[in-house]
C-alpha cells in the first residue's frame, strides 16, 4: 500500500508541475516554457515538462551538459535573460526545427540548499523578463519550492512507513522455536540485510576466552572464525560494560576485535547479547559506509539483538544463563555452532569468496583408556577443562575454535591465510605434551595427542560429510603413530 501511495504522490507532483508551467506561460505571455532538472552526478539535463503554442518544437528527455545551451547557466542563482543572436547562438536552440521563431530567452534557476537543481526556461518572440513580470516569476518560484518540499516530505513519510513495516517483518522472523545457534545465525542474516558493504559477526565465550564463532552468510570483510577478542577493542568495551558501542574507524582505530584483524574501515556497532543482564555474546555489525548507521538504524539493530536474546530464553526456559550458553561446561563450543560456521565456509569456498585456508578435524589423547581408569570423575572433568584451554588455537596465534564431539574428543575448525597453519598448530600442541602435563588441580598426566582432519574445499558437501571424514581419519590415526588427513 505504501508503494502505491508513493507512486500516486509522484504522479500528482508531476501533474502540478505541468499545470504550473502552463500557468506560467499564460501569465508571462511567452510562446514556450519548459523545465529541466540538473542531474550533476550523471552530468545530464532531464526534462520534467513543457508547454508551448508553437508547432515546430521537439524536446529530448535527457541531454548531456555539453550538448545543451543551459550548461553555461547551470550554476546561476538569479534570473537571467538573453537575446538570441547576441549572447545565445540561434543554432543552440535545437529543440526547434525548420526555424527558430523566438528572440528572447529567460532562465529561472531553482535553488535548493544553495545549489541550482533545476532551470525553467521562458522563450518569446517579443517579450523579455522585465521588472513588471517580477511578481509572476517570484510567485512561480515560491509555488515550485512549496510543491517540491511537500512532495519530499510526503515521500519521506512513505519511506519511513515502509522502513518500519520492514522492521516489523524482521522482528517476526525472530519469533520462531529453534536451537540457540540457529537463532544466532538467523539474527546475523537479518542484520546483514541492513548493510551494503559489510557484515555481521558473533563473538562469545568459550575455550576460556572470547572469540568470533559465526559470521552472517553474506558477510564482507569478516574476521576469521576463532579470532580472539583483545583488550581495548570495541568488542571488549561492549562485553565489559554491557552497553552498545559505536565507532567510526580512523587510521585503523579503534580495532573491532583484535590488532590482528585486516579490515578496520568504515564504522562498527557492537551490541552485547544480554540474557537477564548476563553478557552471553557481542554482535558486531560493520560496514564501509559510516553514514549507514543513522540513529534510527542503530536503534533497530540493537533492538533486534535484544529480541533474539529474549527469544532464546523463551525457547529454552531451563537455560542456565549464569554459565556460557554457547559452550558446554568444559568450554567447548556446542556442535551446532561449528556446524553453522563450517557450512557457511564451504559455501564461500564454492562461490570463490574465501581468502583463507580452512580445516576441520578431531583431536583427543593417545592413551585415554589408561588415564580414565586411574582418575576420579571430578579429576576427569578438570582434565577436560584443562585440555580445552591447552588445545585452544588462539594461544598459539592461530584463529580457530574447539567444539564438543564426545567426552575427551573435541572437534576443531581452523582458518588461516598460512597454508601450514594446521601443521604448525598440531606441532605446538604436541610440544606442550612432550613433558608431563600439569592440570589445574596439581595432577600430572603423561600423554600425547591424536589428530584426524580434512581440509575444506569445493568438493566438500557439508558439515556432516567433513565430520565423517574427520572421524575416519582419527580412527586411522589411533591405529598408527601419525596424524591422519582425508
Buried (B, 14 or more C-beta within 10 A) or exposed (E): EBEEBBEEBEEBBEEBBBBBBBBBBEBBEBBBBBBBBBEEEEEBBBBBBBBBEEEEBEEEEBBEBEEBBBBBBBEBEEBBBBEBEEEBEEEBBBBBEEEBBBBBBBBBBBBEEEEBBBBBBBBBEEBBBEEEBEEBBEBBBEBBEEBBEBBEEBBEBBEEBBEEEEBEEBBEEBEEEBBBBBBBBBBBBBBBEBBEEBBBBBBBBBBBBBBBBBBBBBBBBBBBBBBBBBEEBBBBBBBEEEEBBBBEBEEEEBBBBBEEBEBBBBBBBBBBBBBEEBBBBBBBBBBBEBEBBEEEBBEBBBBBBBBBBEBBBEBBEEBEBEEBBBBBEBBBBBBBBBBBBBBBBBBBBBEEEBEBBBBBBBBBBBEBEEBBEEBEEEBBBBBBBBBBBBBBBBBBBBBBBBBBBEEBBBBBBBBBEEEEBBEBBBEBBEEBBEEEBEBEEEBEBEBEBBBBBBBBEEEBEEBEBBBEBBBBBBEBBEEEEEBBBB
